[in-house]
Amino acid sequence: MTDMYDPPKVPEFTLPPYPHEDHGAPDGLGRAKNPVKYLQSIEQRARERQVAYETVRLLRKDVIECYRKEGVNHYENCKVPVERYCKVVLKRDVGQVNPTFKDESKNYGF
């Protein structure tokens, strides 16, 4: 049979960020000292952001499905999906692996 009805498989590990180097000039502009490391870290950050978006989307879908299924009893019966959703959404960067920049204001992208 297919594994369509099996519970989703979620890995229990996190990836370390790629070694990151800022741009070459002291003001953070210009060419990177090591372009390969720079591009790898930027690509990894984009992948992590996409995984975080999809994780939040799937958890939100579970909450909506539970609310619709339980109706007026959703306060009691939907605590587990809502707590999982809140735990993920309230974390900064939704658990993404981010490179560390020399300029601390860039570390979280805003």
N, C-alpha and C positions, 0 to 999 in steps of 0.2 A: 504494500500500500504506500501511499504518499505520506510525507511528513507534514502535510498541510495542517493536520489537526494536533500536532505535537506543540508543546509550549515553545515559544520563541527562544532561540539559543542566544544568550548574551555572554560575551567574554568577561572574565573576571580579572582583567589586567589593564594596565594603562601603558601607553607608549611614551618613552622619554622624548622630549623635544629634540629636534636636530640642533646641532651647534649653530648658533646664529652670530653673524657679524653685521654690525651697522654699516652704513655707507662710509666711505673713506674719509670725507672731510669732517672736521670737528663740529661743523654746524649740522651734520646729518644729511647733507646733500652730496651729490656726486656719485661716482662709481663705487660699488662695494669692493672691499679689499679681497674678498673671496666670493665671486659671483655664484659659485655652485652651492656653497653653504647658504647663502642668502636666498637663492631661489628654492632650495629644498625646504627651508624653514617657512617661507611664504606659502608654498604649496601645501605643506603639512597643516599650516594654520587654516587654510581654506578648506581642506578636507575635514578637519576637526570641527569647523564652524558648520559645515553641511551636516555632519553626523549629529551635532547638537540640535540643529533645526529639526531634523527628522525624528530625533528622540522626543523632543517636546511635542511634535505633531502627533506621534503615536500615543503618547501618554494622554494628551488632550482628547484624542479619539476614544480612548478607554473611558475617560471620565464622562464624556458626552453619552457614550453607549450605556454606561451604568445609570446615569441620570434618567435616560429615556426608559430603560428597562424597569427601574425601581419606582419611578413615579414619585408619589408623595413620601415614600419611605427612604428617599435617597440620603437624608441626613444621617441615618443609622447604617444603611447598607453600602454606602459608597465611600466610607472613610479611607479604606486602603488605597484605592486608585487616586483619590484626591490628595492623600498624604504623599504618595510617590510623585505625583505631578508637582506639588508645591515644593518638595525637597529638591527636585531637579531645577525648577524654574527660579527659585530663590538663590541658588548658588551663583556666584559671580562667574560669568562666561560659560555657564552651564557645563562645567567640568572639562572645558577644552584644554588641550595642551598648547601652551603659548611659549614662544621664544622670549628670552629676557633681553631687553634692549638696554643699552648704556643709559639712555635717557629714560628715566623712570615713568615719565608721563606717557610714553608710547606703549608701555607694557600691556595695557588692557585695550588698546585700540581707540580710546577716547579720552 
